[in-house]
C-alpha cells in the first residue's frame, strides 16, 4: 500500500481529536428560516490498496471506490405542507462539484402517503440504490451490479461477436468498431453514482403493508442522463411489501432505449434507437431482528444491440448479479459485516470460441465498523476479487479504511 494522502491523515487526526471531546462535531441538520430550510451533509474519506492493473473497484467517475474522498451537501426548502424543493451537490476527490440531485416534491394530500417528484430524482430501481450513502453502507465497497464496469458502452457498439469478445474484462477503458472511437469506460448493470432526470410518483397504503413508485426518466439505470441522447425515455417501477416487522420484500423493473442516436445511426443506418434497449429486473429481501440484519438482491439486465456482421450477436446480451449481505451488532458502537457478490454473463459464439461475453467476477468483503461517536464511523475492510478471463489482473486481495461523518 502506498503512502496515505495528506487529506486522509488530517481527517483521521481531526476525528480522533473530536472523540476526546465528545460530540464536538455538529450532530444534526442545520435549520434556517424557522425550520423551513434544512441543510445536512456527510463526508467520507477512504484509503485502500491500489487497484491499478485490475480496476475491480473502478467507478463511472473514474475513481476507485476504495480510495475516495466524497463530500455531500444537501438542502431542503419547505414552502408548506404540500411543496418542497430538495437539492444536493457532491464532489469526489475534489475533481469537480456535481449537482447530484435537484427536484421538487409535491404532496397533494397530507394525510396520504402520496407524492410526486420532478427533476433530478432519487432512483426508482433497486434496493441498494437507496442506501448508497457511506453511513448507510455497512462496508466500504459496492455490490458489483451497482459499480463494476462491464465492457458495454451506449455510444460505441460491437459489430460482431468477435468484436465483443475481444474486449472481455476491459470495461475500465475500451471501444468498439461502431460509433465513438475515443477509449472510455463501460457501464455497470445499475449505477450507484448518478441519479436520473424525470418524474416519479410514489404511493403507499395507510397500513404500510405495500408501497410503490413509477418513474419516467431521460436515461437508463446503467446510464442516467440529465438530457437524453436517444429517441426515447426509460420507464421504471418498484413495489415493496412489509408483511411483518423487520421484513421487506421488493421487486423492480425498468425498460428504455439504451444506445445513443449516433451509435444507432452508425450501426443500423438510422437514428431511431428505440429498438436497442436495456431491460432490467430486480428482486430483493431484507430482514432485521435485534442485532442481525440480512439482505439479498438479484439483478438481471438485458441489452439489445444492432446485428451487423457475422458471427452475429445473440439477442439480448444478459448479465446476472447476486449479492448476499449481513451485519451483526456485537456491542453498542461495534458491528461486523460481510458481503458476497457474483456477476455472470450469457454466452456468445465467436468464430473460434463460445464463452461469456464479459469476464465473470466474484467479490467477497468483510470488516468491522466502529462508532467513534454517534455520527462518526470508522470502517475497516478486507476485499477479495477474482475475474474469470481478460488481460487484466484476475485476482486481487485488498484492504481499506474509511472514516464517515454526517450531520
C-alpha positions, -999 to +999 in steps of 0.1 A: +000+000+000+014+034-010+017+064+013-016+078+026-027+112+012-023+142+034-060+150+034-068+115+048-042+118+076-056+152+085-092+140+086-083+110+108-064+133+132-094+156+135-117+127+140-096+112+168-093+146+185-130+150+184-136+118+202-116+132+231-142+160+233-174+140+228-198+155+202-176+184+193-187+179+157-222+190+147-246+161+153-277+171+134-290+190+104-288+228+104-321+247+102-328+282+089-359+304+084-379+290+113-372+254+101-383+259+065-347+254+053-327+224+064-291+217+055-274+183+060-242+166+048-217+139+050-180+134+044-164+100+038-127+096+034-114+062+023-079+049+016-072+014+003-050-008-018-041+004-053-065-010-079-043-001-109-039-031-133-071-048-120-097-020-118-122-041-098-134-010-079-133+015-108-164+037-109-181+056-137-165+088-124-131+071-129-122+067-092-116+037-070-145+031-046-118+022-020-098+054-025-124+081-023-129+114-006-166+122-010-183+153+003-221+157+001-241+188+010-279+186+007-306+212+014-344+211+017-366+242+014-402+236+025-427+262+014-457+245+031-471+210+038-476+204+000-445+217-017-407+214-011-375+218-031-346+194-025-310+197-038-277+181-033-241+188-045-213+164-044-176+163-050-153+132-053-116+137-047-121+174-053-123+168-091-154+188-097-187+199-080-216+178-093-253+186-090-262+152-077-299+159-070-323+188-077-361+181-076-394+194-064-416+172-042-454+178-043-477+162-017-514+168-028-528+152+004-510+155+037-530+126+052-520+101+025-486+086+016-485+100-020-461+123-036-448+135-070-411+143-076-397+160-107-362+169-116-330+150-109-348+125-087-339+096-064-336+062-081-367+041-085-350+008-094-333-015-069-327-017-031-290-008-027-296+024-048-315+038-018-286+033+007-255+044-013-246+070+013-215+059+033-234+059+066-260+035+052-235+011+036-220-012+063-190-019+041-167+003+020-171-014-014-202-015-035-222-045-048-209-055-083-242-047-100-240-011-089-203-004-095-184-028-117-178-016-153-189-041-180-174-037-215-207-023-230-209+014-240-240+032-253-220+053-277-196+026-290-211-007-302-196-041-313-201-051-349-199-088-343-195-115-316-157-115-322-156-077-317-174-080-284-153-110-271-120-092-278-130-067-250-138-092-223-128-078-189-118-044-202-147-023-191-125+003-174-113+015-208-125+002-241-140+010-275-157-010-303-158-006-341-191+012-343-197+048-330-174+067-308-137+056-311-124+075-281-114+050-254-137+053-223-153+031-196-182+009-199-214+008-179-225-012-148-258-030-146-272-002-125-251+028-114-250+039-078-231+071-085-256+092-106-293+099-104-316+102-134-338+131-145-375+129-149-408+125-130-415+099-102-448+091-085-448+073-051-477+059-031-482+037-001-510+021+018-521+036+051-511+004+069-476+005+055-480-030+041-474-021+004-458+009-014-448+015-049-431+040-073-432+046-110-409+069-129-403+082-165-367+094-169-342+105-196-315+078-193-314+041-183-304+025-150-269+018-163-265+053-179-286+080-162-288+113-181-298+149-175-306+154-212-314+123-234-290+111-261-315+089-279-351+088-291-369+075-261-374+076-223-370+050-196-399+036-176-391+022-142-412+008-113-408-007-079-430-024-054-422-031-017-441-054+007-437-052+045-457-082+057-442-084+092-420-062+113-384-063+101-392-079+067-390-060+034-396-077+000-390-057-031-392-060-068-381-036-096-384-033-133-370-008-159-371-005-197-358+021-220-337+028-251-300+025-243-278+031-273-272+067-284-287+080-316-252+085-330-242+049-324-276+036-338-271+057-370-236+043-375-247+007-369-282+005-384-283+035-408-310+053-389-313+074-357-342+055-342-325+038-312-358+027-296-352-009-305-318-010-288-329-012-252-318-021-217-343-041-197-335-047-160-353-068-134-346-069-097-357-088-066-345-081-030-352-092+005-342-076+038-348-090+073-337-074+106-342-086+141-324-074+173-286-074+164-289-091+130-295-076+095-296-098+064-300-087+028-301-104-006-305-087-040-305-102-075-305-081-107-309-093-143-300-069-171-306-075-208-292-052-236-303-054-272-276-044-297-276-040-336-270-071-356-243-060-382-216-086-391-211-123-387-206-141-363-238-124-351-245-113-316-273-131-298-303-110-287-303-099-260-270-099-241-277-108-204-259-102-171-270-116-137-257-103-104-265-117-070-253-103-036-257-115+000-250-091+028-251-094+066-244-072+096-242-082+133-240-057+161-215-072+186-218-045+213-230-009+212-208+010+188-192-021+172-205-043+143-192-068+119-204-070+083-198-092+052-210-093+016-206-119-011-212-110-048-211-127-081-216-112-116-221-135-146-228-131-183-246-150-210-226-169-237-217-156-271-204-178-300-175-163-320-155-176-349-134-199-328-148-200-293-180-199-273-178-181-239-194-154-218-195-120-234-177-105-205-155-120-178-174-132-147-164-116-114-167-127-078-162-104-048-161-110-010-159-082+016-157-084+053-149-060+081-159-041+113-175-007+118-166+013+149-186+043+161-162+069+174-192+090+183-229+089+173-223+104+138-186+094+133-179+059+120-147+041+112-148+011+088-121-014+081-124-038+052-107-068+036-119-073+000-111-102-024-119-100-061-115-126-089-122-123-126-125-153-149-108-140-180-095-109-197-059-095-200-060-075-167-050-088-132-075-116-125-072-118-087-067-092-061-066-091-023-072-055-010-075-037+023-092-004+031-101+021+058-129+046+057-139+074+080-176+086+077-191+117+093-226+130+088-249+157+102 
